[in-house]
């Protein structure tokens, strides 16, 4: 396989897109052999492979691999979801980005890698140089908290091109640093933040809601798994009301309760561009929630 892919990469134009997700690679040195000639690669997917020796070896300890991947200076879309990076691998990946891809990288997907704040801060140090970055996904890492999320948001937004950010499924306790990082991010179209701890605190929900109207181009707001309850859902309602460009609202599994759902749905009725609404597993009942939903139809 490695020889065949290498031959293809050495063709007249060279491979530009290579998807190797959900295979059975376990040795990161395989990556070196596969990408030795892949200098034209623009999109690479190594998601859901079991690199048992740690991906930090591929990007750091194995200098041969770093030089091979670094040769592909046209990398625009890198997908490593579920690749077992952890903090060490994230730090080594950050070095590769800073060395080779800061001028070309547009999309980076790193969900479900058990990255924590240490790895997130390392990545932020590299991403701040990526002026073309339009999409960043670090969802479902579980260990990224306030410092890591804030650093990533600020770094990703620094280039002024960021359109999509997914930090859902992490351990963000305070919305403050995340919101500070997003200040001035007026190009943002998609924001996914559900299933984070700050939704359990009324003060943090209020602060997050106040930030939403400052994102004038926001079209998709992902709040799946946000444990708002009937007490905190109304606090978010005013922020949703101010999302004038909103076309998609994901409240699936948000545990709203009937009164909470009614407050949010009433606010959503002000979003004239809204076209897609996800209310699965929200605790809706026949009363207020259903009546408010009828007003959206």
C-alpha positions as CSV (number, residue, x, y, z in Angstrom):
1,X,0.0,0.0,0.0
2,X,2.7,2.4,0.9
3,X,4.6,1.8,-2.3
4,X,1.4,2.2,-4.4
5,X,0.5,5.5,-2.8
6,X,4.0,6.7,-3.1
7,X,4.0,6.0,-6.8
8,X,0.7,7.8,-7.2
9,X,2.0,10.8,-5.3
10,X,5.0,11.0,-7.7
11,X,2.7,11.2,-10.7
12,X,2.6,14.3,-13.0
13,X,0.5,16.3,-10.6
14,X,0.8,14.4,-7.4
15,X,-2.1,13.5,-5.0
16,X,-3.8,16.5,-3.5
17,X,-6.4,14.6,-1.4
18,X,-5.9,11.5,0.6
19,X,-8.4,10.0,3.0
20,X,-7.2,7.1,5.2
21,X,-9.7,7.5,8.0
22,X,-11.1,4.4,9.9
23,X,-8.3,2.0,8.9
24,X,-6.0,-0.2,11.0
25,X,-2.8,1.7,11.1
26,X,-1.0,1.3,14.5
27,X,2.6,2.4,13.8
28,X,3.1,6.1,13.1
29,X,6.1,5.3,11.1
30,X,3.7,4.0,8.4
31,X,2.8,7.7,7.9
32,X,6.3,8.4,6.9
33,X,6.4,5.8,4.2
34,X,2.9,6.8,2.9
35,X,3.6,10.5,2.6
36,X,7.2,10.5,1.6
37,X,6.4,11.9,-1.9
38,X,3.1,13.6,-1.0
39,X,4.4,17.1,-1.4
40,X,1.2,18.3,-3.2
41,X,-1.2,17.1,-0.5
42,X,-3.9,19.7,0.3
43,X,-6.3,17.5,2.2
44,X,-5.3,14.7,4.5
45,X,-7.5,12.5,6.7
46,X,-6.0,10.1,9.2
47,X,-9.0,10.1,11.6
48,X,-9.9,7.0,13.7
49,X,-6.7,5.1,13.3
50,X,-5.1,3.4,16.4
51,X,-1.6,4.8,16.5
52,X,-0.7,3.0,19.6
53,X,2.8,4.5,19.7
54,X,1.4,7.9,20.1
55,X,0.9,10.5,17.4
56,X,3.6,12.7,19.0
57,X,6.1,10.2,17.6
58,X,4.8,10.8,14.0
59,X,5.0,14.6,14.3
60,X,7.8,15.0,16.7
61,X,10.0,12.1,17.7
62,X,10.2,10.8,14.2
63,X,12.0,13.7,12.5
64,X,11.7,11.9,9.2
65,X,7.9,12.1,9.3
66,X,8.0,15.7,10.3
67,X,10.2,16.5,7.3
68,X,8.0,14.5,5.0
69,X,4.8,16.1,6.1
70,X,6.5,19.5,6.3
71,X,7.3,19.2,2.6
72,X,3.6,19.5,1.7
73,X,3.3,23.2,2.1
74,X,0.0,23.3,0.4
75,X,-1.9,21.6,3.2
76,X,-5.3,23.3,3.5
77,X,-7.5,20.7,5.3
78,X,-6.1,18.4,8.0
79,X,-8.5,16.0,9.7
80,X,-7.2,14.0,12.7
81,X,-10.3,13.3,14.7
82,X,-10.1,10.4,17.0
83,X,-6.4,9.9,16.3
84,X,-5.2,9.7,19.9
85,X,-3.2,12.9,19.9
86,X,-3.4,13.9,23.5
87,X,-1.4,16.9,24.8
88,X,2.0,15.5,23.5
89,X,0.7,14.9,20.0
90,X,-1.0,18.3,19.9
91,X,2.2,20.0,20.8
92,X,4.1,18.2,18.1
93,X,1.4,18.9,15.6
94,X,1.6,22.6,16.6
95,X,5.3,22.6,15.7
96,X,4.5,21.0,12.3
97,X,1.8,23.7,11.6
98,X,4.1,26.5,12.6
99,X,7.0,25.1,10.5
100,X,5.1,24.3,7.3
101,X,1.4,25.1,7.1
102,X,0.7,28.5,8.6
103,X,0.3,30.1,5.2
104,X,-2.0,27.4,3.8
105,X,-4.1,25.7,6.5
106,X,-7.8,26.6,6.3
107,X,-9.5,23.7,8.1
108,X,-8.3,21.8,11.2
109,X,-10.4,19.0,12.7
110,X,-9.1,17.5,16.0
111,X,-12.2,16.3,17.8
112,X,-12.1,13.3,20.3
113,X,-8.3,13.4,20.9
114,X,-8.2,13.8,24.7
115,X,-6.5,17.1,24.3
116,X,-6.3,19.2,27.4
117,X,-5.3,22.8,28.1
118,X,-1.6,22.1,27.6
119,X,-2.1,20.8,24.1
120,X,-4.7,23.5,23.3
121,X,-2.3,26.3,24.3
122,X,0.4,24.8,22.2
123,X,-1.9,24.6,19.2
124,X,-3.0,28.2,19.8
125,X,0.6,29.3,19.5
126,X,0.8,27.9,16.0
127,X,-2.8,28.8,14.9
128,X,-2.3,32.5,15.6
129,X,0.0,32.4,12.5
130,X,-2.6,30.8,10.3
131,X,-4.2,33.8,8.6
132,X,-6.3,31.7,6.2
133,X,-7.9,29.5,8.9
134,X,-11.7,29.4,8.4
135,X,-12.7,26.3,10.5
136,X,-11.5,24.8,13.8
137,X,-13.1,21.7,15.4
138,X,-11.8,20.7,18.9
139,X,-15.0,19.2,20.1
140,X,-15.4,16.2,22.4
141,X,-11.9,16.4,23.8
142,X,-13.5,16.7,27.3
143,X,-10.3,18.1,28.9
144,X,-10.1,21.5,27.3
145,X,-11.3,24.1,29.9
146,X,-11.3,27.8,30.2
147,X,-7.6,28.6,29.4
148,X,-7.4,26.2,26.5
149,X,-10.7,27.3,24.9
150,X,-9.9,31.0,25.3
151,X,-6.4,30.6,23.8
152,X,-7.7,28.6,20.8
153,X,-10.6,31.0,20.2
154,X,-8.3,34.1,20.3
155,X,-5.7,32.4,18.1
156,X,-8.2,31.1,15.5
157,X,-9.9,34.5,15.3
158,X,-6.7,36.5,15.0
159,X,-6.4,36.1,11.3
160,X,-9.9,37.6,10.8
161,X,-11.1,34.8,8.5
162,X,-12.6,32.4,11.1
163,X,-16.1,31.2,10.0
164,X,-16.7,28.0,12.0
165,X,-15.7,27.1,15.6
166,X,-16.7,23.9,17.4
167,X,-15.7,23.7,21.1
168,X,-18.6,21.5,22.2
169,X,-18.2,18.6,24.5
170,X,-15.4,20.0,26.6
171,X,-14.9,21.3,30.2
172,X,-15.3,25.0,29.8
173,X,-16.5,26.3,33.2
174,X,-16.5,30.1,32.5
175,X,-17.5,31.7,29.2
176,X,-15.3,34.7,29.9
177,X,-12.1,33.7,28.1
178,X,-13.9,32.1,25.2
179,X,-16.0,35.2,24.7
180,X,-12.9,37.4,25.0
181,X,-11.3,35.4,22.3
182,X,-14.3,35.8,20.0
183,X,-14.4,39.6,20.3
184,X,-14.3,41.2,16.9
185,X,-14.8,37.8,15.2
186,X,-17.4,39.3,12.8
187,X,-17.0,36.7,10.1
188,X,-18.1,33.8,12.4
189,X,-21.0,31.9,10.8
190,X,-21.1,28.7,12.9
191,X,-20.5,28.4,16.6
192,X,-21.0,25.1,18.5
193,X,-20.5,25.2,22.3
194,X,-23.0,22.7,23.7
195,X,-22.2,20.2,26.5
196,X,-19.9,22.5,28.4
197,X,-20.0,23.2,32.1
198,X,-20.7,26.9,32.0
199,X,-24.3,26.3,31.0
200,X,-24.9,25.1,34.6
201,X,-24.3,28.6,36.0
202,X,-26.8,31.4,35.5
203,X,-24.1,34.2,35.4
204,X,-22.2,32.4,32.7
205,X,-25.3,31.8,30.6
206,X,-26.1,35.4,30.9
207,X,-22.6,36.5,29.8
208,X,-22.7,34.1,26.8
209,X,-26.1,35.4,25.8
210,X,-24.9,39.0,25.8
211,X,-22.1,38.1,23.4
212,X,-24.3,36.5,20.7
213,X,-25.7,39.8,19.2
214,X,-22.0,40.8,18.7
215,X,-21.7,38.1,16.0
216,X,-23.7,39.6,13.2
217,X,-23.1,36.9,10.7
218,X,-23.9,33.9,13.0
219,X,-26.0,31.5,11.1
220,X,-25.7,28.2,13.1
221,X,-25.7,28.1,16.9
222,X,-25.1,24.6,18.3
223,X,-26.2,24.1,21.9
224,X,-26.7,20.3,21.9
225,X,-26.3,18.9,25.4
226,X,-26.3,22.2,27.1
227,X,-27.8,21.6,30.5
228,X,-29.8,24.8,30.8
229,X,-33.0,23.7,32.6
230,X,-36.1,25.8,33.0
231,X,-34.2,28.3,35.2
232,X,-31.3,29.2,32.8
233,X,-33.0,28.8,29.4
234,X,-34.8,32.1,29.6
235,X,-31.4,33.9,30.2
236,X,-30.2,32.6,26.9
237,X,-33.4,33.7,25.1
238,X,-32.5,37.3,24.8
239,X,-29.2,36.4,23.1
240,X,-30.9,34.2,20.6
241,X,-33.4,37.0,19.9
242,X,-30.5,39.2,18.9
243,X,-29.1,36.7,16.3
244,X,-30.6,38.4,13.3
245,X,-28.9,36.1,10.7
246,X,-29.6,32.8,12.5
247,X,-30.7,30.0,10.1
248,X,-30.0,26.9,12.2
249,X,-30.5,26.3,16.0
250,X,-29.5,23.0,17.6
251,X,-31.0,22.5,21.0
252,X,-31.0,18.7,21.0
253,X,-30.5,17.2,24.4
254,X,-30.4,20.6,26.0
255,X,-32.8,19.6,28.9
256,X,-34.8,22.7,28.6
257,X,-38.1,21.7,30.3
258,X,-41.4,23.0,29.0
259,X,-41.1,26.6,30.3
260,X,-37.5,26.9,29.2
261,X,-38.3,25.6,25.8
262,X,-41.1,28.1,25.5
263,X,-38.8,31.0,26.4
264,X,-36.3,30.0,23.8
265,X,-38.8,29.3,21.1
266,X,-40.5,32.6,21.6
267,X,-37.2,34.3,21.2
268,X,-36.4,32.2,18.1
269,X,-39.6,33.4,16.5
270,X,-37.8,36.8,16.1
271,X,-35.1,35.2,14.0
272,X,-36.8,35.6,10.6
273,X,-34.1,33.7,8.7
274,X,-34.5,30.6,10.9
275,X,-35.0,27.5,8.8
276,X,-33.7,24.5,10.8
277,X,-34.5,23.7,14.4
278,X,-33.5,20.6,16.4
279,X,-35.5,19.9,19.5
280,X,-34.8,16.2,20.1
281,X,-34.6,15.2,23.8
282,X,-35.5,18.6,25.1
283,X,-38.2,17.7,27.6
284,X,-41.0,19.3,25.6
285,X,-44.6,18.8,26.8
286,X,-48.1,19.5,25.5
287,X,-48.3,22.9,27.2
288,X,-46.2,26.0,26.8
289,X,-43.4,24.4,24.7
290,X,-45.8,23.0,22.1
291,X,-47.8,26.3,21.9
292,X,-44.5,28.3,21.4
293,X,-43.4,25.8,18.7
294,X,-46.7,26.3,16.9
295,X,-45.8,30.0,16.6
296,X,-42.7,29.1,14.6
297,X,-44.5,27.0,12.0
